[in-house]
Amino acid sequence: MKLSEDHPTEEVLERYLTEALPEGDAERVEEHLLVCHSCIDSAEQALAFMESLRSAFEYLPKARAAGSQALNE
Ligand SMILES: [Zn+2]
């Protein structure tokens, strides 16, 4: 298994960041992030995107209530 060449998809990264991954998968992503700068960049971008969504929702309570993919806090 070559962790450094097996990039998690954006979706997997997002699930990792929202702690939606099973423990074993989360560990694999974490180990990968230790050695892969491009995935750290992707994770940071995904995180910034999720943060901007989150703050947008805070200004728009109706949108938050209607959001089908609520972020777990
Ligand atoms: Zn990677």
N, CA, C, O and the ligand as a Tripos MOL2 file, in Angstrom:
@<TRIPOS>MOLECULE
protein
  293   291    74     0     0
PROTEIN
NO_CHARGES

@<TRIPOS>ATOM
      1 N           0.8440   -1.1950    0.0000 N.3       1 MET1
      2 CA          0.0000    0.0000    0.0000 C.3       1 MET1
      3 C           0.8810    1.2470    0.0000 C.2       1 MET1
      4 O           1.6870    1.4410    0.9090 O.2       1 MET1
      5 N           0.7280    2.0760   -1.0050 N.am      2 LYS2
      6 CA          1.5130    3.3050   -1.0940 C.3       2 LYS2
      7 C           0.6410    4.4980   -0.7270 C.2       2 LYS2
      8 O          -0.0660    5.0500   -1.5700 O.2       2 LYS2
      9 N           0.7010    4.8780    0.5190 N.am      3 LEU3
     10 CA         -0.1690    5.9480    0.9850 C.3       3 LEU3
     11 C           0.0650    7.2350    0.2130 C.2       3 LEU3
     12 O          -0.8820    7.9280   -0.1590 O.2       3 LEU3
     13 N           1.3300    7.5490   -0.0240 N.am      4 SER4
     14 CA          1.6240    8.8550   -0.5930 C.3       4 SER4
     15 C           1.1270    9.0000   -2.0280 C.2       4 SER4
     16 O           1.0000   10.1130   -2.5400 O.2       4 SER4
     17 N           0.8470    7.8690   -2.6730 N.am      5 GLU5
     18 CA          0.3810    7.9710   -4.0590 C.3       5 GLU5
     19 C          -1.1180    7.7430   -4.1760 C.2       5 GLU5
     20 O          -1.6910    7.8380   -5.2620 O.2       5 GLU5
     21 N          -1.7360    7.4450   -3.0580 N.am      6 ASP6
     22 CA         -3.1550    7.1340   -3.0850 C.3       6 ASP6
     23 C          -3.9330    8.3060   -2.4860 C.2       6 ASP6
     24 O          -4.3320    8.2690   -1.3210 O.2       6 ASP6
     25 N          -4.1420    9.3350   -3.2890 N.am      7 HIS7
     26 CA         -4.7900   10.5310   -2.7730 C.3       7 HIS7
     27 C          -6.2550   10.2860   -2.4720 C.2       7 HIS7
     28 O          -6.9780    9.7300   -3.3000 O.2       7 HIS7
     29 N          -6.6960   10.6960   -1.2940 N.am      8 PRO8
     30 CA         -8.1340   10.6420   -1.0310 C.3       8 PRO8
     31 C          -8.8620   11.6280   -1.9380 C.2       8 PRO8
     32 O          -8.3170   12.6790   -2.2750 O.2       8 PRO8
     33 N         -10.0630   11.3040   -2.3260 N.am      9 THR9
     34 CA        -10.8350   12.2260   -3.1540 C.3       9 THR9
     35 C         -11.2690   13.4130   -2.3120 C.2       9 THR9
     36 O         -11.2110   13.3890   -1.0820 O.2       9 THR9
     37 N         -11.7090   14.4590   -3.0170 N.am     10 GLU10
     38 CA        -12.1870   15.6540   -2.3240 C.3      10 GLU10
     39 C         -13.3190   15.2910   -1.3610 C.2      10 GLU10
     40 O         -13.4080   15.8100   -0.2480 O.2      10 GLU10
     41 N         -14.1720   14.3890   -1.8260 N.am     11 GLU11
     42 CA        -15.3080   13.9920   -0.9930 C.3      11 GLU11
     43 C         -14.8290   13.3200    0.2890 C.2      11 GLU11
     44 O         -15.3470   13.5780    1.3750 O.2      11 GLU11
     45 N         -13.8270   12.4510    0.1410 N.am     12 VAL12
     46 CA        -13.2810   11.7790    1.3220 C.3      12 VAL12
     47 C         -12.6530   12.7990    2.2720 C.2      12 VAL12
     48 O         -12.8180   12.7150    3.4890 O.2      12 VAL12
     49 N         -11.9330   13.7570    1.7000 N.am     13 LEU13
     50 CA        -11.3260   14.7940    2.5340 C.3      13 LEU13
     51 C         -12.3920   15.5610    3.3060 C.2      13 LEU13
     52 O         -12.2330   15.8360    4.4960 O.2      13 LEU13
     53 N         -13.4720   15.9020    2.6230 N.am     14 GLU14
     54 CA        -14.5320   16.6540    3.2860 C.3      14 GLU14
     55 C         -15.1630   15.8360    4.4060 C.2      14 GLU14
     56 O         -15.4820   16.3490    5.4780 O.2      14 GLU14
     57 N         -15.3320   14.5460    4.1220 N.am     15 ARG15
     58 CA        -15.9170   13.6940    5.1650 C.3      15 ARG15
     59 C         -14.9410   13.5520    6.3320 C.2      15 ARG15
     60 O         -15.3470   13.4780    7.4910 O.2      15 ARG15
     61 N         -13.6520   13.5150    6.0060 N.am     16 TYR16
     62 CA        -12.6540   13.4690    7.0690 C.3      16 TYR16
     63 C         -12.7480   14.7330    7.9330 C.2      16 TYR16
     64 O         -12.7280   14.6660    9.1620 O.2      16 TYR16
     65 N         -12.8520   15.8800    7.2630 N.am     17 LEU17
     66 CA        -12.8740   17.1550    7.9860 C.3      17 LEU17
     67 C         -14.1270   17.3110    8.8220 C.2      17 LEU17
     68 O         -14.1050   17.9930    9.8470 O.2      17 LEU17
     69 N         -15.2160   16.6920    8.4030 N.am     18 THR18
     70 CA        -16.4520   16.7710    9.1790 C.3      18 THR18
     71 C         -16.5920   15.5720   10.1100 C.2      18 THR18
     72 O         -17.6420   15.3500   10.7130 O.2      18 THR18
     73 N         -15.5100   14.8070   10.2110 N.am     19 GLU19
     74 CA        -15.4710   13.6360   11.0920 C.3      19 GLU19
     75 C         -16.5730   12.6430   10.7470 C.2      19 GLU19
     76 O         -17.1720   12.0160   11.6210 O.2      19 GLU19
     77 N         -16.8210   12.5200    9.4460 N.am     20 ALA20
     78 CA        -17.8600   11.6040    8.9830 C.3      20 ALA20
     79 C         -17.2670   10.2850    8.4910 C.2      20 ALA20
     80 O         -17.9990    9.4070    8.0330 O.2      20 ALA20
     81 N         -15.9700   10.1480    8.5830 N.am     21 LEU21
     82 CA        -15.3340    8.9130    8.1230 C.3      21 LEU21
     83 C         -15.2240    7.9080    9.2680 C.2      21 LEU21
     84 O         -15.0390    8.2870   10.4250 O.2      21 LEU21
     85 N         -15.3400    6.6220    8.9310 N.am     22 PRO22
     86 CA        -15.0510    5.5990    9.9390 C.3      22 PRO22
     87 C         -13.6130    5.7540   10.4340 C.2      22 PRO22
     88 O         -12.7510    6.2530    9.7100 O.2      22 PRO22
     89 N         -13.3670    5.3360   11.6410 N.am     23 GLU23
     90 CA        -12.0790    5.5810   12.2840 C.3      23 GLU23
     91 C         -10.8920    5.1070   11.4380 C.2      23 GLU23
     92 O          -9.9030    5.8270   11.2980 O.2      23 GLU23
     93 N         -10.9850    3.9300   10.8890 N.am     24 GLY24
     94 CA         -9.8770    3.3980   10.1020 C.3      24 GLY24
     95 C          -9.5760    4.2560    8.8880 C.2      24 GLY24
     96 O          -8.4150    4.5290    8.5840 O.2      24 GLY24
     97 N         -10.6230    4.6810    8.1970 N.am     25 ASP25
     98 CA        -10.4370    5.5360    7.0230 C.3      25 ASP25
     99 C          -9.8570    6.8850    7.4260 C.2      25 ASP25
    100 O          -8.9820    7.4230    6.7480 O.2      25 ASP25
    101 N         -10.3450    7.4180    8.5200 N.am     26 ALA26
    102 CA         -9.8490    8.7150    8.9880 C.3      26 ALA26
    103 C          -8.3560    8.6280    9.2850 C.2      26 ALA26
    104 O          -7.6050    9.5570    8.9900 O.2      26 ALA26
    105 N          -7.9320    7.5200    9.8650 N.am     27 GLU27
    106 CA         -6.5130    7.3450   10.1680 C.3      27 GLU27
    107 C          -5.6890    7.3180    8.8870 C.2      27 GLU27
    108 O          -4.6020    7.8920    8.8200 O.2      27 GLU27
    109 N          -6.2210    6.6420    7.8710 N.am     28 ARG28
    110 CA         -5.4910    6.5770    6.5980 C.3      28 ARG28
    111 C          -5.3530    7.9640    5.9870 C.2      28 ARG28
    112 O          -4.2860    8.3250    5.4910 O.2      28 ARG28
    113 N          -6.4290    8.7390    6.0230 N.am     29 VAL29
    114 CA         -6.3780   10.0950    5.4750 C.3      29 VAL29
    115 C          -5.3740   10.9280    6.2550 C.2      29 VAL29
    116 O          -4.5920   11.6830    5.6770 O.2      29 VAL29
    117 N          -5.4050   10.7820    7.5690 N.am     30 GLU30
    118 CA         -4.5070   11.5490    8.4210 C.3      30 GLU30
    119 C          -3.0480   11.2300    8.0960 C.2      30 GLU30
    120 O          -2.2140   12.1280    7.9740 O.2      30 GLU30
    121 N          -2.7590    9.9480    7.9590 N.am     31 GLU31
    122 CA         -1.3930    9.5410    7.6240 C.3      31 GLU31
    123 C          -0.9880   10.0920    6.2620 C.2      31 GLU31
    124 O           0.1500   10.5140    6.0580 O.2      31 GLU31
    125 N          -1.9410   10.0810    5.3370 N.am     32 HIS32
    126 CA         -1.6460   10.6030    4.0130 C.3      32 HIS32
    127 C          -1.3410   12.0950    4.0700 C.2      32 HIS32
    128 O          -0.4240   12.5760    3.4040 O.2      32 HIS32
    129 N          -2.1100   12.8180    4.8640 N.am     33 LEU33
    130 CA         -1.9130   14.2680    4.9640 C.3      33 LEU33
    131 C          -0.5410   14.6110    5.5430 C.2      33 LEU33
    132 O          -0.0020   15.6890    5.2910 O.2      33 LEU33
    133 N           0.0100   13.6900    6.3130 N.am     34 LEU34
    134 CA          1.3290   13.9410    6.8810 C.3      34 LEU34
    135 C           2.4150   13.9650    5.8080 C.2      34 LEU34
    136 O           3.4630   14.5860    5.9850 O.2      34 LEU34
    137 N           2.1540   13.2900    4.7060 N.am     35 VAL35
    138 CA          3.1970   13.1710    3.6940 C.3      35 VAL35
    139 C           2.8250   13.8300    2.3710 C.2      35 VAL35
    140 O           3.6420   13.8610    1.4510 O.2      35 VAL35
    141 N           1.6130   14.3560    2.2580 N.am     36 CYS36
    142 CA          1.1800   14.8580    0.9590 C.3      36 CYS36
    143 C           0.7330   16.3160    1.0600 C.2      36 CYS36
    144 O          -0.3450   16.6260    1.5680 O.2      36 CYS36
    145 N           1.5860   17.1870    0.5670 N.am     37 HIS37
    146 CA          1.2810   18.6110    0.6750 C.3      37 HIS37
    147 C           0.1240   19.0270   -0.2160 C.2      37 HIS37
    148 O          -0.6300   19.9380    0.1270 O.2      37 HIS37
    149 N          -0.0210   18.3680   -1.3560 N.am     38 SER38
    150 CA         -1.1090   18.7880   -2.2390 C.3      38 SER38
    151 C          -2.4650   18.4540   -1.6160 C.2      38 SER38
    152 O          -3.4400   19.1800   -1.8120 O.2      38 SER38
    153 N          -2.5220   17.3540   -0.8680 N.am     39 CYS39
    154 CA         -3.7860   17.0210   -0.2060 C.3      39 CYS39
    155 C          -4.0340   17.9360    0.9940 C.2      39 CYS39
    156 O          -5.1820   18.2360    1.3220 O.2      39 CYS39
    157 N          -2.9650   18.3750    1.6440 N.am     40 ILE40
    158 CA         -3.1490   19.3590    2.7160 C.3      40 ILE40
    159 C          -3.7490   20.6290    2.1260 C.2      40 ILE40
    160 O          -4.6540   21.2250    2.7100 O.2      40 ILE40
    161 N          -3.2400   21.0440    0.9620 N.am     41 ASP41
    162 CA         -3.8160   22.2150    0.3040 C.3      41 ASP41
    163 C          -5.2900   22.0010    0.0100 C.2      41 ASP41
    164 O          -6.1180   22.8760    0.2620 O.2      41 ASP41
    165 N          -5.6120   20.8260   -0.5270 N.am     42 SER42
    166 CA         -7.0140   20.5320   -0.8460 C.3      42 SER42
    167 C          -7.8630   20.5580    0.4180 C.2      42 SER42
    168 O          -8.9730   21.0900    0.4250 O.2      42 SER42
    169 N          -7.3210   19.9720    1.4940 N.am     43 ALA43
    170 CA         -8.0650   19.9270    2.7470 C.3      43 ALA43
    171 C          -8.2930   21.3360    3.2830 C.2      43 ALA43
    172 O          -9.3730   21.6580    3.7790 O.2      43 ALA43
    173 N          -7.2550   22.1740    3.1750 N.am     44 GLU44
    174 CA         -7.4010   23.5450    3.6620 C.3      44 GLU44
    175 C          -8.4390   24.3070    2.8450 C.2      44 GLU44
    176 O          -9.2270   25.0870    3.3790 O.2      44 GLU44
    177 N          -8.4200   24.0620    1.5410 N.am     45 GLN45
    178 CA         -9.4120   24.7300    0.7000 C.3      45 GLN45
    179 C         -10.8140   24.2470    1.0250 C.2      45 GLN45
    180 O         -11.7500   25.0420    1.1030 O.2      45 GLN45
    181 N         -10.9540   22.9420    1.2150 N.am     46 ALA46
    182 CA        -12.2630   22.3900    1.5570 C.3      46 ALA46
    183 C         -12.7360   22.9410    2.8960 C.2      46 ALA46
    184 O         -13.9110   23.2620    3.0760 O.2      46 ALA46
    185 N         -11.7970   23.0400    3.8250 N.am     47 LEU47
    186 CA        -12.1350   23.5580    5.1450 C.3      47 LEU47
    187 C         -12.5680   25.0170    5.0530 C.2      47 LEU47
    188 O         -13.5550   25.4180    5.6700 O.2      47 LEU47
    189 N         -11.8250   25.8120    4.2790 N.am     48 ALA48
    190 CA        -12.1760   27.2260    4.1120 C.3      48 ALA48
    191 C         -13.5400   27.3460    3.4540 C.2      48 ALA48
    192 O         -14.3390   28.2100    3.8150 O.2      48 ALA48
    193 N         -13.8040   26.4710    2.4840 N.am     49 PHE49
    194 CA        -15.0900   26.4890    1.7950 C.3      49 PHE49
    195 C         -16.2120   26.1500    2.7750 C.2      49 PHE49
    196 O         -17.2520   26.8080    2.7890 O.2      49 PHE49
    197 N         -15.9970   25.1310    3.5840 N.am     50 MET50
    198 CA        -17.0270   24.7430    4.5410 C.3      50 MET50
    199 C         -17.2490   25.8370    5.5770 C.2      50 MET50
    200 O         -18.3780   26.0840    6.0000 O.2      50 MET50
    201 N         -16.1530   26.4970    5.9850 N.am     51 GLU51
    202 CA        -16.2850   27.5960    6.9450 C.3      51 GLU51
    203 C         -17.0880   28.7380    6.3290 C.2      51 GLU51
    204 O         -17.9160   29.3530    7.0020 O.2      51 GLU51
    205 N         -16.8430   29.0210    5.0460 N.am     52 SER52
    206 CA        -17.5700   30.1190    4.4260 C.3      52 SER52
    207 C         -19.0530   29.7540    4.2840 C.2      52 SER52
    208 O         -19.9280   30.6060    4.4360 O.2      52 SER52
    209 N         -19.3210   28.4760    3.9890 N.am     53 LEU53
    210 CA        -20.7180   28.0280    3.9440 C.3      53 LEU53
    211 C         -21.3560   28.1740    5.3120 C.2      53 LEU53
    212 O         -22.4820   28.6530    5.4500 O.2      53 LEU53
    213 N         -20.6100   27.7510    6.3170 N.am     54 ARG54
    214 CA        -21.1470   27.7860    7.6630 C.3      54 ARG54
    215 C         -21.4910   29.2230    8.0630 C.2      54 ARG54
    216 O         -22.5520   29.4750    8.6350 O.2      54 ARG54
    217 N         -20.5870   30.1660    7.7580 N.am     55 SER55
    218 CA        -20.9010   31.5380    8.1560 C.3      55 SER55
    219 C         -22.0060   32.1150    7.2920 C.2      55 SER55
    220 O         -22.7740   32.9540    7.7620 O.2      55 SER55
    221 N         -22.1060   31.6880    6.0410 N.am     56 ALA56
    222 CA        -23.2180   32.1380    5.2140 C.3      56 ALA56
    223 C         -24.5350   31.6660    5.8230 C.2      56 ALA56
    224 O         -25.5170   32.4070    5.8700 O.2      56 ALA56
    225 N         -24.5350   30.4120    6.2880 N.am     57 PHE57
    226 CA        -25.7530   29.8790    6.8890 C.3      57 PHE57
    227 C         -26.1190   30.6190    8.1650 C.2      57 PHE57
    228 O         -27.2960   30.7610    8.4990 O.2      57 PHE57
    229 N         -25.1010   31.0880    8.8730 N.am     58 GLU58
    230 CA        -25.4060   31.8030   10.1060 C.3      58 GLU58
    231 C         -26.1070   33.1250    9.8230 C.2      58 GLU58
    232 O         -26.8860   33.6170   10.6390 O.2      58 GLU58
    233 N         -25.8180   33.6960    8.6450 N.am     59 TYR59
    234 CA        -26.4920   34.9360    8.2910 C.3      59 TYR59
    235 C         -27.8490   34.6740    7.6510 C.2      59 TYR59
    236 O         -28.6780   35.5760    7.5340 O.2      59 TYR59
    237 N         -28.0600   33.4540    7.2460 N.am     60 LEU60
    238 CA        -29.3060   33.1000    6.5610 C.3      60 LEU60
    239 C         -29.9650   31.9220    7.2620 C.2      60 LEU60
    240 O         -29.8750   30.7840    6.8000 O.2      60 LEU60
    241 N         -30.6230   32.1990    8.3690 N.am     61 PRO61
    242 CA        -31.2230   31.1050    9.1540 C.3      61 PRO61
    243 C         -32.1940   30.2570    8.3410 C.2      61 PRO61
    244 O         -32.3050   29.0530    8.5680 O.2      61 PRO61
    245 N         -32.8920   30.8710    7.4030 N.am     62 LYS62
    246 CA        -33.8470   30.1020    6.6030 C.3      62 LYS62
    247 C         -33.1150   29.0890    5.7220 C.2      62 LYS62
    248 O         -33.5260   27.9340    5.6040 O.2      62 LYS62
    249 N         -32.0250   29.5470    5.1090 N.am     63 ALA63
    250 CA        -31.2490   28.6460    4.2710 C.3      63 ALA63
    251 C         -30.7020   27.4950    5.1070 C.2      63 ALA63
    252 O         -30.6530   26.3520    4.6530 O.2      63 ALA63
    253 N         -30.2970   27.8080    6.3180 N.am     64 ARG64
    254 CA        -29.7540   26.7770    7.1890 C.3      64 ARG64
    255 C         -30.8100   25.7240    7.4860 C.2      64 ARG64
    256 O         -30.5360   24.5250    7.4560 O.2      64 ARG64
    257 N         -32.0260   26.1920    7.7750 N.am     65 ALA65
    258 CA        -33.0890   25.2530    8.1050 C.3      65 ALA65
    259 C         -33.4460   24.3970    6.9040 C.2      65 ALA65
    260 O         -33.8260   23.2350    7.0470 O.2      65 ALA65
    261 N         -33.3190   24.9850    5.7070 N.am     66 ALA66
    262 CA        -33.7030   24.2590    4.5030 C.3      66 ALA66
    263 C         -32.5630   23.3970    3.9650 C.2      66 ALA66
    264 O         -32.7770   22.5370    3.1110 O.2      66 ALA66
    265 N         -31.3480   23.6320    4.4700 N.am     67 GLY67
    266 CA        -30.2010   22.8910    3.9480 C.3      67 GLY67
    267 C         -30.3560   21.3990    4.1580 C.2      67 GLY67
    268 O         -30.6140   20.9410    5.2720 O.2      67 GLY67
    269 N         -30.1970   20.6460    3.0850 N.am     68 SER68
    270 CA        -30.3720   19.2090    3.2070 C.3      68 SER68
    271 C         -29.1060   18.5380    3.7420 C.2      68 SER68
    272 O         -29.1540   17.4340    4.2850 O.2      68 SER68
    273 N         -27.9630   19.2320    3.5760 N.am     69 GLN69
    274 CA        -26.7190   18.6340    4.0490 C.3      69 GLN69
    275 C         -26.1500   19.4630    5.1860 C.2      69 GLN69
    276 O         -25.0870   20.0700    5.0560 O.2      69 GLN69
    277 N         -26.8580   19.4830    6.2900 N.am     70 ALA70
    278 CA        -26.4090   20.2500    7.4440 C.3      70 ALA70
    279 C         -25.0680   19.7200    7.9290 C.2      70 ALA70
    280 O         -24.8400   18.5120    7.9820 O.2      70 ALA70
    281 N         -24.1890   20.6440    8.2810 N.am     71 LEU71
    282 CA        -22.8930   20.2410    8.7990 C.3      71 LEU71
    283 C         -23.0320   19.9080   10.2790 C.2      71 LEU71
    284 O         -23.6730   20.6340   11.0400 O.2      71 LEU71
    285 N         -22.4320   18.8230   10.6590 N.am     72 ASN72
    286 CA        -22.4430   18.4630   12.0750 C.3      72 ASN72
    287 C         -21.4670   19.3400   12.8290 C.2      72 ASN72
    288 O         -20.3180   19.5130   12.4220 O.2      72 ASN72
    289 N         -21.9300   19.8750   13.9080 N.am     73 GLU73
    290 CA        -21.0580   20.7640   14.6650 C.3      73 GLU73
    291 C         -20.6280   20.1110   15.9640 C.2      73 GLU73
    292 O         -19.8860   20.7120   16.7400 O.2      73 GLU73
    293 ZN         -2.3660   13.2960   -1.6340 Zn       74 ZN74
@<TRIPOS>BOND
     1     1     2 1
     2     2     3 1
     3     3     4 2
     4     3     5 am
     5     5     6 1
     6     6     7 1
     7     7     8 2
     8     7     9 am
     9     9    10 1
    10    10    11 1
    11    11    12 2
    12    11    13 am
    13    13    14 1
    14    14    15 1
    15    15    16 2
    16    15    17 am
    17    17    18 1
    18    18    19 1
    19    19    20 2
    20    19    21 am
    21    21    22 1
    22    22    23 1
    23    23    24 2
    24    23    25 am
    25    25    26 1
    26    26    27 1
    27    27    28 2
    28    27    29 am
    29    29    30 1
    30    30    31 1
    31    31    32 2
    32    31    33 am
    33    33    34 1
    34    34    35 1
    35    35    36 2
    36    35    37 am
    37    37    38 1
    38    38    39 1
    39    39    40 2
    40    39    41 am
    41    41    42 1
    42    42    43 1
    43    43    44 2
    44    43    45 am
    45    45    46 1
    46    46    47 1
    47    47    48 2
    48    47    49 am
    49    49    50 1
    50    50    51 1
    51    51    52 2
    52    51    53 am
    53    53    54 1
    54    54    55 1
    55    55    56 2
    56    55    57 am
    57    57    58 1
    58    58    59 1
    59    59    60 2
    60    59    61 am
    61    61    62 1
    62    62    63 1
    63    63    64 2
    64    63    65 am
    65    65    66 1
    66    66    67 1
    67    67    68 2
    68    67    69 am
    69    69    70 1
    70    70    71 1
    71    71    72 2
    72    71    73 am
    73    73    74 1
    74    74    75 1
    75    75    76 2
    76    75    77 am
    77    77    78 1
    78    78    79 1
    79    79    80 2
    80    79    81 am
    81    81    82 1
    82    82    83 1
    83    83    84 2
    84    83    85 am
    85    85    86 1
    86    86    87 1
    87    87    88 2
    88    87    89 am
    89    89    90 1
    90    90    91 1
    91    91    92 2
    92    91    93 am
    93    93    94 1
    94    94    95 1
    95    95    96 2
    96    95    97 am
    97    97    98 1
    98    98    99 1
    99    99   100 2
   100    99   101 am
   101   101   102 1
   102   102   103 1
   103   103   104 2
   104   103   105 am
   105   105   106 1
   106   106   107 1
   107   107   108 2
   108   107   109 am
   109   109   110 1
   110   110   111 1
   111   111   112 2
   112   111   113 am
   113   113   114 1
   114   114   115 1
   115   115   116 2
   116   115   117 am
   117   117   118 1
   118   118   119 1
   119   119   120 2
   120   119   121 am
   121   121   122 1
   122   122   123 1
   123   123   124 2
   124   123   125 am
   125   125   126 1
   126   126   127 1
   127   127   128 2
   128   127   129 am
   129   129   130 1
   130   130   131 1
   131   131   132 2
   132   131   133 am
   133   133   134 1
   134   134   135 1
   135   135   136 2
   136   135   137 am
   137   137   138 1
   138   138   139 1
   139   139   140 2
   140   139   141 am
   141   141   142 1
   142   142   143 1
   143   143   144 2
   144   143   145 am
   145   145   146 1
   146   146   147 1
   147   147   148 2
   148   147   149 am
   149   149   150 1
   150   150   151 1
   151   151   152 2
   152   151   153 am
   153   153   154 1
   154   154   155 1
   155   155   156 2
   156   155   157 am
   157   157   158 1
   158   158   159 1
   159   159   160 2
   160   159   161 am
   161   161   162 1
   162   162   163 1
   163   163   164 2
   164   163   165 am
   165   165   166 1
   166   166   167 1
   167   167   168 2
   168   167   169 am
   169   169   170 1
   170   170   171 1
   171   171   172 2
   172   171   173 am
   173   173   174 1
   174   174   175 1
   175   175   176 2
   176   175   177 am
   177   177   178 1
   178   178   179 1
   179   179   180 2
   180   179   181 am
   181   181   182 1
   182   182   183 1
   183   183   184 2
   184   183   185 am
   185   185   186 1
   186   186   187 1
   187   187   188 2
   188   187   189 am
   189   189   190 1
   190   190   191 1
   191   191   192 2
   192   191   193 am
   193   193   194 1
   194   194   195 1
   195   195   196 2
   196   195   197 am
   197   197   198 1
   198   198   199 1
   199   199   200 2
   200   199   201 am
   201   201   202 1
   202   202   203 1
   203   203   204 2
   204   203   205 am
   205   205   206 1
   206   206   207 1
   207   207   208 2
   208   207   209 am
   209   209   210 1
   210   210   211 1
   211   211   212 2
   212   211   213 am
   213   213   214 1
   214   214   215 1
   215   215   216 2
   216   215   217 am
   217   217   218 1
   218   218   219 1
   219   219   220 2
   220   219   221 am
   221   221   222 1
   222   222   223 1
   223   223   224 2
   224   223   225 am
   225   225   226 1
   226   226   227 1
   227   227   228 2
   228   227   229 am
   229   229   230 1
   230   230   231 1
   231   231   232 2
   232   231   233 am
   233   233   234 1
   234   234   235 1
   235   235   236 2
   236   235   237 am
   237   237   238 1
   238   238   239 1
   239   239   240 2
   240   239   241 am
   241   241   242 1
   242   242   243 1
   243   243   244 2
   244   243   245 am
   245   245   246 1
   246   246   247 1
   247   247   248 2
   248   247   249 am
   249   249   250 1
   250   250   251 1
   251   251   252 2
   252   251   253 am
   253   253   254 1
   254   254   255 1
   255   255   256 2
   256   255   257 am
   257   257   258 1
   258   258   259 1
   259   259   260 2
   260   259   261 am
   261   261   262 1
   262   262   263 1
   263   263   264 2
   264   263   265 am
   265   265   266 1
   266   266   267 1
   267   267   268 2
   268   267   269 am
   269   269   270 1
   270   270   271 1
   271   271   272 2
   272   271   273 am
   273   273   274 1
   274   274   275 1
   275   275   276 2
   276   275   277 am
   277   277   278 1
   278   278   279 1
   279   279   280 2
   280   279   281 am
   281   281   282 1
   282   282   283 1
   283   283   284 2
   284   283   285 am
   285   285   286 1
   286   286   287 1
   287   287   288 2
   288   287   289 am
   289   289   290 1
   290   290   291 1
   291   291   292 2
@<TRIPOS>SUBSTRUCTURE
     1 MET1         2 RESIDUE 1 A MET
     2 LYS2         6 RESIDUE 1 A LYS
     3 LEU3        10 RESIDUE 1 A LEU
     4 SER4        14 RESIDUE 1 A SER
     5 GLU5        18 RESIDUE 1 A GLU
     6 ASP6        22 RESIDUE 1 A ASP
     7 HIS7        26 RESIDUE 1 A HIS
     8 PRO8        30 RESIDUE 1 A PRO
     9 THR9        34 RESIDUE 1 A THR
    10 GLU10       38 RESIDUE 1 A GLU
    11 GLU11       42 RESIDUE 1 A GLU
    12 VAL12       46 RESIDUE 1 A VAL
    13 LEU13       50 RESIDUE 1 A LEU
    14 GLU14       54 RESIDUE 1 A GLU
    15 ARG15       58 RESIDUE 1 A ARG
    16 TYR16       62 RESIDUE 1 A TYR
    17 LEU17       66 RESIDUE 1 A LEU
    18 THR18       70 RESIDUE 1 A THR
    19 GLU19       74 RESIDUE 1 A GLU
    20 ALA20       78 RESIDUE 1 A ALA
    21 LEU21       82 RESIDUE 1 A LEU
    22 PRO22       86 RESIDUE 1 A PRO
    23 GLU23       90 RESIDUE 1 A GLU
    24 GLY24       94 RESIDUE 1 A GLY
    25 ASP25       98 RESIDUE 1 A ASP
    26 ALA26      102 RESIDUE 1 A ALA
    27 GLU27      106 RESIDUE 1 A GLU
    28 ARG28      110 RESIDUE 1 A ARG
    29 VAL29      114 RESIDUE 1 A VAL
    30 GLU30      118 RESIDUE 1 A GLU
    31 GLU31      122 RESIDUE 1 A GLU
    32 HIS32      126 RESIDUE 1 A HIS
    33 LEU33      130 RESIDUE 1 A LEU
    34 LEU34      134 RESIDUE 1 A LEU
    35 VAL35      138 RESIDUE 1 A VAL
    36 CYS36      142 RESIDUE 1 A CYS
    37 HIS37      146 RESIDUE 1 A HIS
    38 SER38      150 RESIDUE 1 A SER
    39 CYS39      154 RESIDUE 1 A CYS
    40 ILE40      158 RESIDUE 1 A ILE
    41 ASP41      162 RESIDUE 1 A ASP
    42 SER42      166 RESIDUE 1 A SER
    43 ALA43      170 RESIDUE 1 A ALA
    44 GLU44      174 RESIDUE 1 A GLU
    45 GLN45      178 RESIDUE 1 A GLN
    46 ALA46      182 RESIDUE 1 A ALA
    47 LEU47      186 RESIDUE 1 A LEU
    48 ALA48      190 RESIDUE 1 A ALA
    49 PHE49      194 RESIDUE 1 A PHE
    50 MET50      198 RESIDUE 1 A MET
    51 GLU51      202 RESIDUE 1 A GLU
    52 SER52      206 RESIDUE 1 A SER
    53 LEU53      210 RESIDUE 1 A LEU
    54 ARG54      214 RESIDUE 1 A ARG
    55 SER55      218 RESIDUE 1 A SER
    56 ALA56      222 RESIDUE 1 A ALA
    57 PHE57      226 RESIDUE 1 A PHE
    58 GLU58      230 RESIDUE 1 A GLU
    59 TYR59      234 RESIDUE 1 A TYR
    60 LEU60      238 RESIDUE 1 A LEU
    61 PRO61      242 RESIDUE 1 A PRO
    62 LYS62      246 RESIDUE 1 A LYS
    63 ALA63      250 RESIDUE 1 A ALA
    64 ARG64      254 RESIDUE 1 A ARG
    65 ALA65      258 RESIDUE 1 A ALA
    66 ALA66      262 RESIDUE 1 A ALA
    67 GLY67      266 RESIDUE 1 A GLY
    68 SER68      270 RESIDUE 1 A SER
    69 GLN69      274 RESIDUE 1 A GLN
    70 ALA70      278 RESIDUE 1 A ALA
    71 LEU71      282 RESIDUE 1 A LEU
    72 ASN72      286 RESIDUE 1 A ASN
    73 GLU73      290 RESIDUE 1 A GLU
    74 ZN74       293 GROUP 0 **** ****
